[in-house]
Amino acid sequence: MFPSGGASAYWTLAPEIDRVVRPIVSSEYGAVLYRLYEEGVPHIDSLQVTGLIGFPSFHTVMGLVSLIAVWPYRVIRVVLLVVNALLAPAILIHGGHNLVDVIAGVFISIVAWRAGLAVFDAYERASSQQAGVFTQGQAARA
């Protein structure tokens, strides 16, 4: 409903920079996205685009959630720390995101992980309470 295309839709890199960096979401493609935002899409079936969600950066979310999930495993943690360190500038350059998109991705990662932990803890408490009631019922029959 309210698309956000990231930096590439609003900032144009010099052709030389585009040629050297070769971002996935280039300035040329950013111009196409900007035109879509301004004029709309004439036919939804002809819509073949990527990069319509600039805010927040779900590339950031995927990287951080993966890192959090493997944090207890030292070797994998180190590998993903390196990958995420390389991913951060790539999100800005190749993904065409603004810095605020990345910051929002970090925020969403933290909120989503904490919400997931809260749901898991509630499920564990409910399961242990049901197991306790079941065990007490078995003891009463015995």
N, C-alpha and C positions, 0 to 999 in steps of 0.2 A: 504494500500500500504506500509506503514511504521509502523508496529505494535510496540507497547511499552507495555511490560507486567508488569511494576512496579518492586518493590523490590524483590518480591518472585521469579521472573525468574532469578535473578542474585545473590541473597544472600541466603544462606542455614542456617536455624536456627538449633541449637543443638536439637537432638531428644527429650530431656527432656523439652525444651521450647515449642516445637511443641505440645507435649503431654499435657502440662499444659494450654497453651494459646488456643490451637485448632483453629488456624486461618482458615478462610474459604478458603483463597488462601494459602495453606500450602507450605512448602519447597518442598515436593514431587510433588505437582501440579505445582509449579514453575519450577521444572526440566522438566516436560512435556511441559510447555509453551516454555522454552528455547530451547528444542529439536525442537519444531515446528518452532521457529524463525530461527534456524540453518539449518534444513533440509527441511522445507516447509511442505505443506499438500499434501499427496499423492492423496486423494480423498476428494473433498469438501463435498460430501454427508455424509461422516463419521465424519465430524468435529463437535464435541460436546464439546465445551469449553466455559468457562467464563473467564473474566479477560484479554481479549486481548487488551483492551484500558487502558493503565496505565497512559498515559499523554495526556491530563490533567485529573484530577480526576473529573468525572461527578457526583460522589457521593457528592463531595464538592459543586458543582454547584447546585444540587437538594436541598441540605440542606440550602444553603445561599439564593437561590431564594425564597424558601418557607418562610424563616425568613423575608426577605424583603417584601414579599407580605402581611404578616400578621402584620407587624410592627405597624400600627396604632391601633391595638386591643391589649391592654395591657395584658390581661390574657393569650391570645394565644401566645403573644410575649414572655412572661416569660417561658411558657411551651416549646416553640421551642428553646429558648436560652439554656435551660437545655438539651434538646435533642441534639442540635448541639454541646454543650460542650462535651457530651458523644460520639457523632459521630466522632469528630476530631481524637481522638486516635484510634477509631475503623477503620477509613479509612486507617490509617497507618498500624495497626496490622492485622486486618481481611481482609481488602481490598487489602493488599499487595502493597500499593502505596509508593512512595518516597515522601519526603517532598516537592520537587519541583513540583510534580503532584498536591499537595494540593494548593500550592501557585498559580500555573497556573489556578486551578479551581476557586480560589478567583478572579483572574484577569478576567477570562471569565464571572463570575457572574456579576461583576461590569460593564463590557463593554456591556454585553447582556441586563442588566437592563436599562442602559442609552440609548442604541439603541432602546429598546422597548418604553421608555418614549418619545424619539424624534419622533418615528413613530406615537405614540398616539397623541402627541401635533400637529404634522402636519395634522393628520386626523381631529382633533378638529378644527383647524384653517380653513381647507378646508370646513368642514361642516358648520361652522358659516358664512363663506363667501357665500356659496351657499344659506343658509337660508336668509341672508341679501339681496341678489340679488332677491330671490323669493319674499320676502316681499315688496321690492321696486317695482317689476313688478306688484304685486297685487295692490299696492297703485296707480300706474299710470293708471290702468284700472278702478279704482273706481271713 
